[in-house]
């Protein structure tokens, strides 16, 4: 599979660029970034609170790709490998944010990540704010699995591949995450209403 440390069986159109980038061609790596930046930013947008954070997640993803490019085995498409790195970068950011921010303000939660012109009015903005508030209260693992399943419409198998978890763990985590999100959106203590 490797000839002089360079993958020879990369099964997609990025094969030549990957080989050249590994060999030290910065222009080849720049072309990989150009080709895949949109996909990385679309995934990261699900996790970012604002444009600056989105740019930071994109930059961190490509820094990791550059640093780890030699570990790319070429047994799957480059885009899949890149998606997995993107998810891990976003997950790490969620964990770091959770550590740094014990009390998330409503002002931050009300700041939409998406273009405000795509909102359908006050009801959609309120729904987004409620969802953002509920999501902010989740553990990073729960937020990750809800984002991948519900917002990106990924399958159990895809989530397992992207996170490195078993499919069983993904299913259990998704069930618990959905329950936690319902509790979070429904209020801090549902038991008081029963």
N, C-alpha and C positions, 0 to 999 in steps of 0.2 A: 504494500500500500504506500510506502514511503520510499522515495528515491532521494538520497542526500538530504533527508530531513524535511522534504516538501511533500505535502499530500499529492498523490497522483490520481486518486479516484474521487474527486469532488464531483458529485452528480448534478451539477447545475451550471447555468451560464456564467456564474461568478468564478469558476475554477481558475481561469488564467489570472484573474485579478488577485485571487487569494494567493496563488503561487508567487506572483510578482511581489505582492506586499510582504510576504514572508521573506523573500529574497532581499528586501530593503527598498523596494520601489515605492516612495511616498505618494507618487501620482496615482499608482494603482490603489493604494489605500484610500486616497481622497475620492476616487471614483466609486469604491465600495460604499463610502459614507454618502456620497451624492445619491446613489441608487437606493439606499435603504433608510435614509434619514426620515422620510415621510412615515414609513411603517413604524420605526422606533418612536417617533413623536406621537403618533396616533395611540400607540399602546401606553406610553408614559402619560399622555393627557388624562387618562382614566385615574391616575394617581396624584397628579400635580394639582396644587391649589391655585397657581397663577402662572403667568408666562415665564417669569424668571426661574421658577422651580422646574417648569417643563424643560427649559433650555438646559438647566443643570443636570436633569436626569438624562437628557439626550447626550450631553457632553460626557457624563460619567460612563454611560453605556459604551460609547465609542472609545473612550480611554481604556476601559476593560478589554474591549475587543482588540485594540492595538496591542495591549500588554499580553493578552492570552492567545493571539492569533496562531502561534506555533503549536498550541494544544488542540487546535481544530483538526480533527481526525479525517474529515472528508467523507465519513460514512453516511452522512445526511446532508441535505441542502444547507448552504451557508445561511440562508434566511431563517431556517429553523434554529440553528445554533445561535444566531443573533437574537431571535425572539426569546430564547431561554435566558440569555444574558440580560436582556431588557427587563424581563420579569424579575430576575434576581436583584437587579439594581433598584427597581421600584420597591420591591419588598424590603430591601435594606433601608431605603429612604423612609418607608412607613414605620419601621421599627425605631429608627433614629428619631423621627418626628414624635412618636408616641412617648419616647423617653424624655424628650425636651419639652413637650407641651402637655402638662397634666390637665390644664383647664383651657379648652379651646373656646375662643370667643365667638359669639354669633356673627359678629362683623366679618370675621375671617371665613366662616362657613357660608355666608351669603355672597361671597365673591365667586362668581361662576368661572369655571375653567374654560368652558366653551364660549364661542362668540355670542354675546347677548342678543344679537339680532336674530338668532335662530330660536330663541325662546318664544313661546306662544302666549305670552302675556303674564299677568300677575299670578294666575293659578299655577302655571308651569314653574314660575320662579319660586313660589312658595313650596311646591312639591319638591323641587330640587334642593331648596334650603333644608327641608325636613329630612330628605334622604341624606344629604351631606352631613347633617348633624348626627343622624343615626349611625352613619358609616364612621364618623370620627370617633365614636365611642367604642367601636369594635377593636378587638385585638388585631395586630397586623396580619396574622395568618387568616383570620376571618374576613378582613377587608380584602385581602388578596383573592381569596376563593370566590367571594361574592362578585368582585370586579370581573374576574375571568369568566365565571359562569353566566352571570346575569347581564352585565354590561357589554362584555365582548362575545357572549354567546358561544363559549368554548365547550367542547365535550369533556366528559370525565377523563378520557384517554389523553386529550390535549393538555388538560390541566395537570395531569400526572406527569406528562413528559416535560412540561414547562417548569414545574416545581421540583421534580425529582421525588415526589411522594408516590406511594403505591395508590392504585385506583381505589382500594378500600379506604385508605386514609383520606383520600380526596372526597369520597362520598360522605364519610362520617363528618369531616370538617365542614362540608357544604351544608349538611343538615343542621349542625350546631350553629354555624354562622347565620343561616336564615332565621333560626329561632332567636339568636342573640339580636339580630337586626330588628325583628318584630318587637322584642322587648324594649329595645333602645328607642324605637320610633313611638311605641305605645306609651312610653313613660318610664320613669325610673323604677317603679314598683307596681307591677301588674297585680300582685297578690292582694293589694289593698282594695281592689275592685271586686274581688271574688268573695 
